[in-house]
Amino acid sequence: MKLLRYGPKENEKPGMLADDGRVRDLSSVIPDISPAALAPEALAELRRIDHAKLPIVAGNPRIGAPVGSIPKLICVGLNYSDHARETGQKIPKEPILFMKAISAICGPNDDIIIPKASQKTDWEVELGVIIGTKAQYVSEADAMEYVAGYCVANDVSEREFQTERGGQWSKGKSADTFAPLGPWLVTKDEIPNLQILSLFCEVNGERMQNGRIANMIFPVQQLVSYISEFMTLTPGDVILTGTPAGVGMGFNPQRFLKPGDEVRLGIMALGEQRHRVKSFDTAI
């Protein structure tokens, strides 16, 4: 299934992308695509519905993040060796973890807002892994049982805030609009082999990133198991699993987003995002 949320920000309704490519409304079935809706038994109930009888959503509504009330955004840094090399970092021996504020979450086609005083706002296409079942000290062998599905993510980053202002990475990762998610939550049964998926990012039509999930240093099952050693993963949590080479800070000279830019990114079978870039002053 491809689950989504549509409508005005903070007033999204639950929906699904049907096999005919049209959005169907799920409001008569569930109040939202919430963490509770991601449990295996809840997803099984949604699969049993006659989707053809659900109302068709007319027009072209805004699409929001595919899960509402996300508890945590856990991020993995330097999880592609080519990205580690382009930033001058060593290949990590263990996953590098950091948090991204949930207030950064936005929809897959919402504007990206450059923060005040920012000179180095950057792009990062990533696979998002959405947790469906509480996970604590789980083994790699069992880790995928706790996953509800996947989504496209953009780990937008302000590199000066992240690396030149001291402290931890989170303050360069957490501005409003810095975590576009979606367009859909694709349930894991639709993606039997993550390793074959490719991901890309373009800025103003120029291809910046080309990568493959198979090139992750630490694969998804290892990340879920590893993170569950240090914090309890709960339904609705999203893990951003790292980005391949081609980010702005990796160019020589470096290249960063500016007002008026257009960003397009996506992952095979998981959909695409499109963003206009605006300055904080013009966006308010």
C-alpha positions in Angstrom: 0.0 0.0 0.0 0.9 3.6 -0.5 -0.5 5.7 2.4 -0.5 9.4 2.4 -2.0 12.5 4.1 -3.4 15.4 2.1 -4.8 18.8 2.8 -3.8 22.0 4.5 -0.8 21.9 7.0 -1.9 20.6 10.4 -5.3 19.6 9.0 -4.3 16.8 6.8 -6.7 13.9 6.1 -5.7 10.2 5.6 -5.6 8.8 2.1 -4.1 6.1 -0.1 -2.8 6.0 -3.6 -4.9 3.4 -5.3 -3.8 1.1 -8.1 -5.4 3.4 -10.7 -3.1 6.2 -9.6 -5.9 8.2 -7.9 -5.9 9.3 -4.3 -8.7 7.7 -2.2 -9.9 9.2 1.0 -9.6 7.0 4.2 -11.3 9.4 6.6 -14.3 7.0 7.0 -11.9 4.3 8.0 -9.3 5.9 10.2 -8.9 9.4 11.6 -5.3 9.8 10.4 -2.2 7.9 9.3 -1.0 8.0 12.9 1.6 5.9 14.7 -1.3 3.6 15.9 -2.3 3.0 12.3 1.1 1.5 11.5 0.8 -1.6 13.7 0.8 -4.8 11.6 -2.8 -5.6 12.5 -3.9 -2.1 11.6 -2.2 -2.3 8.3 -3.7 -5.7 7.7 -7.2 -4.2 8.2 -6.5 -1.5 5.7 -5.4 -4.1 3.1 -8.7 -5.9 3.5 -10.8 -2.8 2.6 -12.3 -2.6 -0.9 -10.3 0.3 -2.0 -12.4 0.9 -5.1 -15.3 1.9 -2.8 -13.4 4.7 -1.1 -14.2 8.2 -2.2 -11.9 9.7 -4.8 -10.0 12.9 -3.7 -10.8 15.6 -6.3 -8.3 18.1 -7.7 -4.7 18.4 -6.7 -4.5 18.9 -3.0 -1.4 19.6 -1.0 0.4 16.4 0.2 1.7 16.4 3.8 4.2 14.1 5.5 2.8 10.6 5.3 2.6 10.0 9.0 1.1 12.4 11.6 2.4 13.0 15.1 5.8 11.5 14.4 7.5 10.9 17.8 11.2 11.0 16.7 13.4 11.7 13.8 16.6 9.7 14.1 19.3 10.4 11.6 22.4 8.5 10.4 25.4 10.4 9.3 28.1 9.4 6.7 26.3 6.1 5.8 27.6 6.0 2.2 31.3 5.7 1.7 31.3 8.1 -1.3 29.6 10.8 0.8 32.1 10.3 3.7 35.0 10.7 1.2 33.6 13.9 -0.4 33.3 15.5 3.1 36.8 14.4 4.1 35.6 12.1 6.8 36.8 8.6 7.7 34.5 5.7 7.1 32.7 5.3 10.5 33.2 2.0 12.4 29.7 2.3 13.9 26.6 4.3 12.8 26.8 8.0 13.6 23.5 9.0 15.1 21.9 12.4 15.6 18.4 13.8 16.1 16.5 16.2 13.9 13.7 18.3 15.5 10.2 17.1 14.6 9.2 20.7 14.0 11.3 20.5 10.8 8.9 18.0 9.2 7.0 19.2 6.2 5.3 17.8 3.1 7.1 16.5 0.0 6.3 19.5 -2.2 6.3 22.3 0.4 8.8 25.2 0.1 12.2 24.8 1.6 12.8 28.0 3.7 16.4 29.1 4.1 16.9 30.2 7.7 18.0 33.7 8.8 21.8 34.2 8.4 22.2 31.0 6.5 24.8 30.9 3.7 25.2 27.1 3.4 21.8 25.4 3.1 22.3 22.0 1.5 20.3 19.1 0.1 20.5 15.3 1.0 18.2 12.7 -0.5 17.7 9.8 1.9 15.7 6.7 2.5 13.3 7.1 5.4 12.5 4.0 7.4 9.2 4.2 9.4 8.8 2.1 12.5 5.5 0.2 13.1 6.2 -1.8 16.2 8.0 -0.9 19.5 11.6 -2.0 19.2 14.0 -2.4 22.1 17.2 -4.5 21.9 16.1 -6.2 18.7 18.4 -8.5 16.7 19.4 -7.8 13.1 17.7 -11.0 12.1 14.4 -9.8 13.5 14.8 -6.0 12.8 12.7 -5.8 9.7 9.7 -7.2 11.6 9.5 -3.8 13.4 9.4 -1.7 10.2 6.1 -0.5 8.7 7.4 0.9 5.5 9.6 3.5 3.7 9.4 7.0 2.4 11.5 9.6 0.5 13.2 12.1 2.8 15.3 15.2 2.3 17.7 15.8 5.2 18.1 19.5 4.5 21.1 20.8 6.3 22.7 24.2 7.1 26.4 23.3 7.0 27.8 26.4 8.8 25.3 25.8 11.7 26.2 22.1 11.6 30.0 22.1 11.5 31.3 25.6 12.2 29.2 26.8 15.2 30.2 24.3 17.8 28.1 21.7 19.5 26.2 18.9 17.9 24.9 18.5 14.4 21.2 18.9 15.3 21.2 22.7 15.2 22.2 22.6 11.5 19.5 20.0 10.8 16.4 21.3 12.5 15.1 24.5 11.0 11.5 24.6 9.8 11.0 22.8 6.5 14.3 20.9 6.9 12.7 17.4 6.9 10.4 17.0 3.9 8.9 13.5 4.0 6.8 11.6 1.5 4.9 11.7 -0.8 3.8 8.3 0.5 4.5 5.7 3.1 5.1 2.6 1.0 4.5 -0.5 3.2 7.4 -2.9 3.3 5.6 -5.7 1.6 5.7 -3.7 -1.7 9.5 -3.5 -1.5 10.8 -7.0 -1.1 14.4 -6.0 -2.0 15.6 -2.6 -0.8 19.0 -3.1 -2.2 18.0 -2.6 -5.8 16.5 0.9 -5.2 18.2 3.9 -6.6 17.9 7.5 -5.3 18.7 10.9 -6.9 18.6 14.6 -6.3 18.5 17.5 -8.9 18.8 21.2 -8.3 17.5 23.4 -11.1 17.4 20.4 -13.4 21.0 19.5 -12.8 21.6 16.0 -11.4 23.6 16.3 -8.2 23.2 12.9 -6.5 22.9 9.4 -7.9 23.1 6.5 -5.5 21.9 3.1 -4.6 20.6 1.7 -1.3 23.0 -1.2 -1.8 25.9 1.2 -1.2 24.9 1.9 2.4 27.7 1.2 4.9 25.2 0.0 7.5 22.1 -1.5 6.0 18.6 -0.9 7.3 18.3 -4.0 9.4 21.6 -3.2 11.1 20.5 0.4 11.8 17.2 -0.6 13.3 19.0 -3.1 15.6 21.8 -0.8 16.5 19.5 2.2 17.3 17.3 0.0 19.4 20.3 -0.6 21.7 20.4 3.1 22.6 16.8 4.2 22.6 13.4 2.5 22.3 12.0 2.9 18.8 8.2 3.5 18.9 5.6 3.4 16.2 5.8 6.4 13.9 9.5 7.0 14.5 11.4 7.8 11.3 15.0 6.8 10.7 16.8 8.9 8.0 19.4 6.5 6.8 22.1 8.7 5.2 22.8 10.2 1.8 25.1 9.4 -1.1 27.7 11.7 -2.6 26.7 14.8 -4.4 25.8 17.2 -1.7 26.6 20.9 -2.0 29.4 20.9 0.5 31.2 18.2 -1.4 31.7 20.4 -4.5 34.8 22.4 -5.2 33.9 25.2 -4.9 31.0 24.4 -2.6 27.4 25.0 -3.9 24.4 25.7 -1.7 20.7 26.5 -2.2 19.6 30.0 -2.8 16.1 31.6 -3.2 14.5 30.7 -6.4 16.1 27.3 -6.8 14.0 24.2 -7.5 14.9 20.9 -6.0 13.7 17.5 -7.2 14.6 14.3 -5.6 13.2 10.7 -5.4 13.7 7.0 -4.8 12.7 4.2 -7.1 9.3 2.9 -6.2 8.9 5.4 -3.3 8.0 8.6 -5.3 9.4 12.0 -5.8 9.6 15.4 -4.0 9.7 18.9 -5.6 10.5 22.0 -3.7 10.9 25.7 -4.4 13.5 27.4 -2.2 12.7 30.7 -0.5 14.4 33.0 2.0 13.0 33.3 5.5 12.1 36.9 4.9 10.0 36.3 1.8 8.3 33.2 3.2 6.8 34.8 6.2 
